[in-house]
């Protein structure tokens, strides 16, 4: 078990090695634990080390663009200028724009492209269908990693209820394209509209009553227009899946010390391991500082000199200060209990505990300071480095 006191920086050197040697870093975890800011900091660290890095964020929050010194983020990489020898670029995933790009890539001709892009059914599913965002995030990763001139691509994954939605997205697409129902839909003149099966025609009429004949017509037109493109999508999905499992790709797990997010992180780590993927780093954001140098064993066992001192000085102003210190350390002990065996479950991955900070990231200065914390170049009990989710 790590001997780093709760609320203090841990293996920054190990995280530095991950950033320096990986071609892809995927920041994963539940929502609201600081994935977006962590992803940006890792890209910044690569630029500070002389690498050409790009970060793909899923979070449309304005504060990250402000911190990067940009008017806003789009689906096209924007360069962030700063005093570093490398390059840092950032973009925000546009699910529909990425899907549109795939359609243009695999369409047989401009006419097929326009039929699909103008189809109402396609316009609805391209941005709202369950799983679309996860697949398009992995597709954008592949586009940057395999077709762009980047030393490092950092991905802020979508927050999902299912820990493996992002990892499983390419395989789900391939399974759908091989599904019998899809093959029926792909041959509408033989299997869907002119079905000889009376029951199938009855289902079609029933669906039309529920969602409208126009919706059914749009769906049929979409599958007609899509015909012939499925093999290209399947091959692309297979290549994306290979990249996610490549040794040059590092999964960094981001969590907070709350019991529910630690449990989710542990579940994620277990599922990755079941899929043959090793967690290469664990970052726990917003840890309560210990305001002292008590070692982990003493904190975990409940020993606290501050509480004893508070009792000795009860009724005095100094005694009240010791009460506050003892309460803070008690909170730190509780957070460490929440972490439990998570560090052991991801061993030998480096573990970095980041103390809660007084302000949010609002500019490159505070983002740089957070990088100093994550990578072990400064102390951990103060400084402006709040996290965004």
Buried (B, 14 or more C-beta within 10 A) or exposed (E): EBEBBBBBBBBBEBBBBBBBEBBBBBBBBBBBBBBBBBBBBBBBBBBBBEBBBBBBBBBEBEBBBBBBEBEEBBBEBBEBEBEBEBBBBBBBBBBBBBBBBBBBEBBEEEEBBBBBBEBBBBBBBBBEEEBBBBBBBBBBBBBBBBEEEBBBBBBBBBBBEEBBBBBBBBBBBBEBBEEEEBEBBBEBEEBBBEBEEEEBBEEBEEBBEEEEEEBBBBBBBBBBBBEEBBEBBBEBBBEBBEBBEEEEBBBBBBBBBBBEBBBBBBBBBBBBEEEEBEBBBBBBBBBBBBBBEBEBEBBBEEBBBBBEBBEEBEEEEEBEBBBEBBBBBBBBBEBBBBBBEBBEBBBEBBBBBBBBBEEBBEEBEBBBBBBBBBBBBBEBBEBBBBBBB
